[in-house]
Amino acid sequence: MEREKEIIPTLEQLREVADLGRDLIGPEGVIASKGPFERFFARDQYFALHTLVQAYRTYGYEYVPMEDIGKAAVSGLVHMNSDGLLAHEAGTREQGYPFKIDPHSGVGRHYGAVDVNALGIISLSDMYELFPNDSEMFECTLPAYIKMTQWSIKNIKEHKGMIGHTYQPEEGEIKGSREGTLQDGHLAILRDNGDMPEHPIGYVMEQAMYFVAMRGASEKLRFIDPKTSHEASEAADTLKETFNEKFVYDDEKWGFGLARAVDNKGVIHTKNIDELIALGFTFRGESILNKKHEKHAVGIAEDLVDKLKTPFGVLRTQGLDAPTVDGYEYHGKSSIWPILNGLAVQSMERMRNLPSVKNDKNKSERLHKCAMEIAKNTATLIVANKTPFETRHINDDGSIVPYVEFNGNGKKPFRNAEVQAWTVGIAAWLYAYLQANDVYELQL
């Protein structure tokens, strides 16, 4: 018996859901979400812009005018500190900013994230390529671009060849209980035995992101600032060397794979979607993996998908073997994030251009098939929820429900952003990607 047409989710419904967040993205910048976080977050802004740029450059889909994207990319630079680090978060008391407010400007800024400069550099590199004749934008952003690059070079030197992070805890928090990455909830990363990680710590996806950022900055600054260009190139080389030495492992218990993170005690092995995303953060077809390890990239990706796939066909954030603290599942093994699933799809598609893959039809087709399946299921999940939500929780019975977190007195809805800017960005990208692959009906 044929299914009734009206109950089949369609690609146009995905576009309509993505459109619910159109007013979050404009020339003045990106508002992180509607509801609990209606203010500037660098990570949210630049991930949203990056995905929208990819939709336009790869598939010709212009969600909002590219001129607005360019202006939005510039807007976040006002929140950079004197060292050249972008603010993780900025806002006024009226916008709900919870920390210390500058009495002169009325704006508070928090600099607790490690990935933001990579995102800022990558976004501006995109803008320079999209608008090669916009000398005004180039000239007004170049000083910040150079400062972000120099901050990154310094951080890599200070952390012995890695982009590293040490969280300074708020009053009452435990050192190591928060991470300065996209997965920034409490207790997002634990050691294999469940212990708190020992900072300083380096994260897998951020190493790959900064590798791409440093390669791009070196290219863009070659004739403008040869010294910084050379140092950025060396920093990228150093990241690559350190990554292949410290993050790639092969042992009897864990097999062959990428570390979730490397802290002061060594490798953290737990399977995580960030590892899959890191595999495909490439610059002009070059991966952070060296030639020796790159030939294993598809096998690592397939193993991760196998370990992370839920009954619904989307990927959970962490593998089922990951240690967690009861009640804190914001980025745990029961959490599902559309942005992370979309970035994983992008990663697998970019991996098809790696030297060890592009001439191997079998490997390339396997990656594409896997990417398409996750893309369709992620799009269906967004459409089924009728909103570009931030996160969902999958129960043991396979049901998917809004996320709640233990708060000491019971459970409460937490960070329940139902219109999230980076989900808007990835939904728009998924729409363009699936349309380019002639997918117009989704899956139930």
VENJO-V169710 format. One record per residue. RES is the residue in one letter. PSI is psi in whole degrees, 0 to 359 (999 if undefined). OMEGA is omega in radians with two decimals (NA if undefined). Layout:
res=RES psi=PSI omega=OMEGA
res=RES psi=PSI omega=OMEGA
//
This chain:
res=M psi=131 omega=-3.10
res=E psi=143 omega=3.05
res=R psi=146 omega=3.09
res=E psi=135 omega=-3.04
res=K psi=321 omega=-3.01
res=E psi=343 omega=-3.12
res=I psi=359 omega=3.13
res=I psi=118 omega=3.10
res=P psi=142 omega=-3.11
res=T psi=163 omega=3.13
res=L psi=325 omega=3.12
res=E psi=329 omega=3.06
res=Q psi=326 omega=3.07
res=L psi=317 omega=3.10
res=R psi=318 omega=-3.14
res=E psi=321 omega=3.10
res=V psi=317 omega=3.10
res=A psi=325 omega=-3.12
res=D psi=343 omega=3.12
res=L psi=339 omega=-3.14
res=G psi=15 omega=-3.08
res=R psi=325 omega=-3.10
res=D psi=357 omega=3.04
res=L psi=341 omega=-2.98
res=I psi=115 omega=-3.13
res=G psi=181 omega=-3.08
res=P psi=339 omega=3.13
res=E psi=351 omega=-3.14
res=G psi=191 omega=-3.11
res=V psi=129 omega=3.00
res=I psi=131 omega=-2.98
res=A psi=319 omega=-3.08
res=S psi=169 omega=2.95
res=K psi=127 omega=-3.13
res=G psi=249 omega=-2.96
res=P psi=341 omega=-3.02
res=F psi=60 omega=-3.10
res=E psi=66 omega=3.13
res=R psi=185 omega=-3.08
res=F psi=128 omega=2.90
res=F psi=123 omega=-3.06
res=A psi=316 omega=-3.11
res=R psi=313 omega=-3.13
res=D psi=316 omega=-3.11
res=Q psi=309 omega=-2.98
res=Y psi=334 omega=2.99
res=F psi=319 omega=3.10
res=A psi=314 omega=-3.13
res=L psi=319 omega=-3.11
res=H psi=316 omega=-3.12
res=T psi=324 omega=3.12
res=L psi=324 omega=3.06
res=V psi=319 omega=3.13
res=Q psi=323 omega=3.09
res=A psi=321 omega=-3.12
res=Y psi=312 omega=-3.05
res=R psi=323 omega=-3.06
res=T psi=321 omega=-3.00
res=Y psi=359 omega=3.10
res=G psi=16 omega=-3.11
res=Y psi=119 omega=-3.10
res=E psi=95 omega=-3.10
res=Y psi=312 omega=2.97
res=V psi=160 omega=-3.12
res=P psi=135 omega=-3.12
res=M psi=332 omega=3.08
res=E psi=323 omega=3.09
res=D psi=322 omega=3.09
res=I psi=316 omega=3.13
res=G psi=314 omega=3.13
res=K psi=322 omega=3.13
res=A psi=321 omega=3.13
res=A psi=325 omega=-3.14
res=V psi=327 omega=-2.97
res=S psi=325 omega=-3.08
res=G psi=346 omega=-3.07
res=L psi=342 omega=3.13
res=V psi=344 omega=-3.10
res=H psi=19 omega=3.10
res=M psi=142 omega=3.09
res=N psi=178 omega=-3.04
res=S psi=341 omega=3.12
res=D psi=349 omega=-3.11
res=G psi=17 omega=3.13
res=L psi=129 omega=3.06
res=L psi=148 omega=3.06
res=A psi=138 omega=2.99
res=H psi=321 omega=-3.02
res=E psi=144 omega=3.07
res=A psi=145 omega=3.11
res=G psi=175 omega=3.11
res=T psi=169 omega=3.10
res=R psi=325 omega=3.12
res=E psi=331 omega=3.12
res=Q psi=0 omega=3.09
res=G psi=13 omega=3.14
res=Y psi=124 omega=-2.92
res=P psi=349 omega=-3.02
res=F psi=198 omega=-3.06
res=K psi=134 omega=3.14
res=I psi=136 omega=3.03
res=D psi=120 omega=-3.07
res=P psi=338 omega=-3.12
res=H psi=315 omega=-3.09
res=S psi=340 omega=-3.06
res=G psi=11 omega=-3.11
res=V psi=137 omega=3.03
res=G psi=147 omega=-3.14
res=R psi=142 omega=-3.10
res=H psi=130 omega=-3.03
res=Y psi=46 omega=-3.03
res=G psi=18 omega=-3.10
res=A psi=149 omega=-3.10
res=V psi=341 omega=-3.01
res=D psi=350 omega=-2.93
res=V psi=323 omega=-3.12
res=N psi=323 omega=3.07
res=A psi=316 omega=-3.14
res=L psi=320 omega=3.11
res=G psi=316 omega=3.13
res=I psi=315 omega=-3.13
res=I psi=318 omega=-3.13
res=S psi=316 omega=3.12
res=L psi=324 omega=3.05
res=S psi=318 omega=3.07
res=D psi=316 omega=-3.11
res=M psi=320 omega=3.14
res=Y psi=328 omega=3.11
res=E psi=324 omega=-3.14
res=L psi=326 omega=-3.08
res=F psi=66 omega=-3.05
res=P psi=339 omega=-3.11
res=N psi=5 omega=-3.14
res=D psi=81 omega=-3.07
res=S psi=329 omega=-3.14
res=E psi=312 omega=3.12
res=M psi=317 omega=-3.12
res=F psi=313 omega=-3.08
res=E psi=324 omega=-3.10
res=C psi=340 omega=-3.13
res=T psi=343 omega=-3.04
res=L psi=314 omega=3.11
res=P psi=318 omega=3.12
res=A psi=320 omega=3.12
res=Y psi=315 omega=3.14
res=I psi=318 omega=3.14
res=K psi=319 omega=3.09
res=M psi=320 omega=3.12
res=T psi=316 omega=-3.13
res=Q psi=322 omega=3.05
res=W psi=317 omega=-3.11
res=S psi=315 omega=3.13
res=I psi=316 omega=-3.14
res=K psi=316 omega=-3.13
res=N psi=317 omega=-3.14
res=I psi=320 omega=3.10
res=K psi=317 omega=-3.09
res=E psi=333 omega=-3.10
res=H psi=28 omega=2.97
res=K psi=49 omega=3.02
res=G psi=2 omega=3.09
res=M psi=156 omega=2.82
res=I psi=121 omega=-3.04
res=G psi=170 omega=-3.02
res=H psi=140 omega=2.97
res=T psi=119 omega=-3.12
res=Y psi=129 omega=3.04
res=Q psi=106 omega=-3.00
res=P psi=147 omega=2.98
res=E psi=167 omega=-3.13
res=E psi=129 omega=3.12
res=G psi=350 omega=3.12
res=E psi=160 omega=3.12
res=I psi=135 omega=3.09
res=K psi=131 omega=-3.12
res=G psi=357 omega=-3.07
res=S psi=350 omega=3.07
res=R psi=150 omega=3.14
res=E psi=144 omega=-3.08
res=G psi=45 omega=-3.10
res=T psi=181 omega=3.05
res=L psi=320 omega=3.08
res=Q psi=76 omega=-2.93
res=D psi=19 omega=3.11
res=G psi=171 omega=3.05
res=H psi=137 omega=2.98
res=L psi=38 omega=-3.11
res=A psi=332 omega=-3.14
res=I psi=125 omega=3.03
res=L psi=155 omega=3.07
res=R psi=168 omega=-3.05
res=D psi=328 omega=-3.12
res=N psi=5 omega=3.12
res=G psi=357 omega=3.11
res=D psi=157 omega=3.05
res=M psi=138 omega=3.09
res=P psi=154 omega=3.11
res=E psi=115 omega=3.10
res=H psi=153 omega=0.09
res=P psi=155 omega=-3.05
res=I psi=145 omega=3.06
res=G psi=140 omega=-3.06
res=Y psi=149 omega=-2.99
res=V psi=311 omega=-3.06
res=M psi=325 omega=-3.11
res=E psi=328 omega=3.08
res=Q psi=315 omega=-3.13
res=A psi=322 omega=3.13
res=M psi=316 omega=-3.14
res=Y psi=330 omega=3.03
res=F psi=313 omega=3.11
res=V psi=317 omega=-3.13
res=A psi=317 omega=-3.11
res=M psi=322 omega=3.07
res=R psi=316 omega=-3.13
res=G psi=317 omega=3.14
res=A psi=320 omega=3.12
res=S psi=319 omega=3.13
res=E psi=314 omega=-3.06
res=K psi=328 omega=-3.03
res=L psi=6 omega=-3.00
res=R psi=316 omega=-3.09
res=F psi=357 omega=-3.08
res=I psi=316 omega=3.14
res=D psi=79 omega=-3.04
res=P psi=325 omega=-3.13
res=K psi=309 omega=3.13
res=T psi=323 omega=3.09
res=S psi=314 omega=-3.14
res=H psi=317 omega=3.14
res=E psi=324 omega=3.09
res=A psi=320 omega=3.10
res=S psi=317 omega=3.10
res=E psi=322 omega=3.12
res=A psi=319 omega=3.10
res=A psi=317 omega=3.11
res=D psi=319 omega=-3.14
res=T psi=315 omega=3.08
res=L psi=315 omega=-3.12
res=K psi=315 omega=-3.13
res=E psi=313 omega=-3.13
res=T psi=320 omega=-3.13
res=F psi=312 omega=-3.10
res=N psi=336 omega=3.10
res=E psi=320 omega=-2.98
res=K psi=329 omega=-3.03
res=F psi=338 omega=3.12
res=V psi=124 omega=-3.10
res=Y psi=159 omega=3.06
res=D psi=100 omega=-3.14
res=D psi=169 omega=-2.99
res=E psi=321 omega=-3.06
res=K psi=315 omega=-2.97
res=W psi=351 omega=-3.12
res=G psi=212 omega=-3.11
res=F psi=129 omega=-3.11
res=G psi=191 omega=3.11
res=L psi=142 omega=3.08
res=A psi=143 omega=2.99
res=R psi=320 omega=3.13
res=A psi=165 omega=3.02
res=V psi=117 omega=3.13
res=D psi=194 omega=-3.06
res=N psi=341 omega=3.14
res=K psi=347 omega=3.13
res=G psi=210 omega=-2.98
res=V psi=136 omega=2.95
res=I psi=117 omega=-2.90
res=H psi=344 omega=-2.93
res=T psi=140 omega=-3.13
res=K psi=134 omega=-3.06
res=N psi=148 omega=-3.10
res=I psi=335 omega=3.10
res=D psi=327 omega=3.14
res=E psi=320 omega=3.11
res=L psi=318 omega=3.14
res=I psi=320 omega=-3.12
res=A psi=326 omega=-3.12
res=L psi=329 omega=-3.04
res=G psi=10 omega=2.98
res=F psi=96 omega=-3.02
res=T psi=158 omega=3.06
res=F psi=113 omega=-3.13
res=R psi=44 omega=3.07
res=G psi=359 omega=3.14
res=E psi=129 omega=3.11
res=S psi=163 omega=3.01
res=I psi=344 omega=3.06
res=L psi=142 omega=3.04
res=N psi=175 omega=-3.06
res=K psi=322 omega=-3.12
res=K psi=318 omega=-3.07
res=H psi=336 omega=-3.09
res=E psi=328 omega=-3.13
res=K psi=344 omega=3.10
res=H psi=0 omega=-2.99
res=A psi=316 omega=-3.11
res=V psi=319 omega=3.10
res=G psi=319 omega=3.09
res=I psi=316 omega=-3.14
res=A psi=314 omega=-3.12
res=E psi=323 omega=3.10
res=D psi=319 omega=3.12
res=L psi=315 omega=3.12
res=V psi=318 omega=3.12
res=D psi=320 omega=-3.09
res=K psi=335 omega=-3.01
res=L psi=347 omega=-3.04
res=K psi=134 omega=3.09
res=T psi=168 omega=3.08
res=P psi=336 omega=3.14
res=F psi=350 omega=3.09
res=G psi=1 omega=2.98
res=V psi=171 omega=-3.06
res=L psi=135 omega=2.99
res=R psi=163 omega=-3.07
res=T psi=315 omega=3.14
res=Q psi=155 omega=3.09
res=G psi=160 omega=-3.08
res=L psi=344 omega=3.12
res=D psi=358 omega=-3.07
res=A psi=134 omega=3.08
res=P psi=142 omega=3.11
res=T psi=162 omega=3.03
res=V psi=131 omega=-3.06
res=D psi=128 omega=3.10
res=G psi=341 omega=-3.13
res=Y psi=90 omega=-3.08
res=E psi=24 omega=-3.11
res=Y psi=317 omega=3.04
res=H psi=39 omega=-3.07
res=G psi=194 omega=-3.06
res=K psi=350 omega=3.08
res=S psi=3 omega=-3.08
res=S psi=147 omega=3.11
res=I psi=124 omega=-3.12
res=W psi=119 omega=3.09
res=P psi=321 omega=-3.12
res=I psi=318 omega=-3.13
res=L psi=321 omega=3.09
res=N psi=319 omega=3.11
res=G psi=318 omega=3.09
res=L psi=326 omega=3.09
res=A psi=321 omega=3.08
res=V psi=313 omega=3.09
res=Q psi=319 omega=-3.13
res=S psi=313 omega=-3.11
res=M psi=325 omega=3.10
res=E psi=321 omega=3.10
res=R psi=328 omega=3.11
res=M psi=336 omega=3.14
res=R psi=346 omega=3.10
res=N psi=2 omega=3.07
res=L psi=145 omega=-3.11
res=P psi=323 omega=-3.09
res=S psi=354 omega=-3.06
res=V psi=320 omega=-2.95
res=K psi=337 omega=3.10
res=N psi=8 omega=3.11
res=D psi=96 omega=-3.04
res=K psi=322 omega=-3.10
res=N psi=312 omega=3.13
res=K psi=316 omega=-3.11
res=S psi=316 omega=-3.13
res=E psi=324 omega=3.09
res=R psi=317 omega=3.10
res=L psi=315 omega=-3.11
res=H psi=317 omega=3.12
res=K psi=316 omega=3.14
res=C psi=316 omega=3.13
res=A psi=317 omega=-3.13
res=M psi=318 omega=-3.13
res=E psi=313 omega=-3.14
res=I psi=321 omega=3.13
res=A psi=313 omega=-3.13
res=K psi=319 omega=-3.13
res=N psi=323 omega=3.10
res=T psi=316 omega=3.10
res=A psi=318 omega=3.13
res=T psi=320 omega=3.13
res=L psi=319 omega=3.11
res=I psi=315 omega=3.14
res=V psi=317 omega=-3.12
res=A psi=328 omega=3.13
res=N psi=351 omega=3.04
res=K psi=23 omega=3.13
res=T psi=148 omega=3.09
res=P psi=74 omega=-3.03
res=F psi=164 omega=3.13
res=E psi=307 omega=-3.03
res=T psi=157 omega=3.03
res=R psi=165 omega=-3.11
res=H psi=132 omega=3.10
res=I psi=124 omega=-3.14
res=N psi=170 omega=-3.13
res=D psi=332 omega=-3.13
res=D psi=2 omega=3.11
res=G psi=354 omega=3.11
res=S psi=148 omega=-3.10
res=I psi=125 omega=-3.02
res=V psi=163 omega=3.05
res=P psi=150 omega=-3.10
res=Y psi=137 omega=3.00
res=V psi=154 omega=-3.10
res=E psi=144 omega=3.09
res=F psi=131 omega=-3.10
res=N psi=17 omega=3.11
res=G psi=331 omega=-3.13
res=N psi=8 omega=-3.05
res=G psi=199 omega=3.14
res=K psi=147 omega=-3.13
res=K psi=154 omega=3.01
res=P psi=137 omega=-3.05
res=F psi=130 omega=3.11
res=R psi=40 omega=-3.02
res=N psi=64 omega=-3.13
res=A psi=116 omega=-3.08
res=E psi=344 omega=3.01
res=V psi=98 omega=-3.01
res=Q psi=132 omega=-3.00
res=A psi=318 omega=-3.09
res=W psi=335 omega=3.00
res=T psi=324 omega=3.03
res=V psi=313 omega=-3.14
res=G psi=315 omega=-3.09
res=I psi=330 omega=3.07
res=A psi=319 omega=3.09
res=A psi=320 omega=3.11
res=W psi=316 omega=3.12
res=L psi=321 omega=3.10
res=Y psi=312 omega=-3.13
res=A psi=319 omega=-3.12
res=Y psi=312 omega=-3.11
res=L psi=322 omega=3.09
res=Q psi=319 omega=3.11
res=A psi=335 omega=3.11
res=N psi=20 omega=3.05
res=D psi=38 omega=3.04
res=V psi=118 omega=-3.11
res=Y psi=342 omega=3.04
res=E psi=137 omega=-3.12
res=L psi=196 omega=-3.05
res=Q psi=150 omega=3.07
res=L psi=999 omega=NA
//
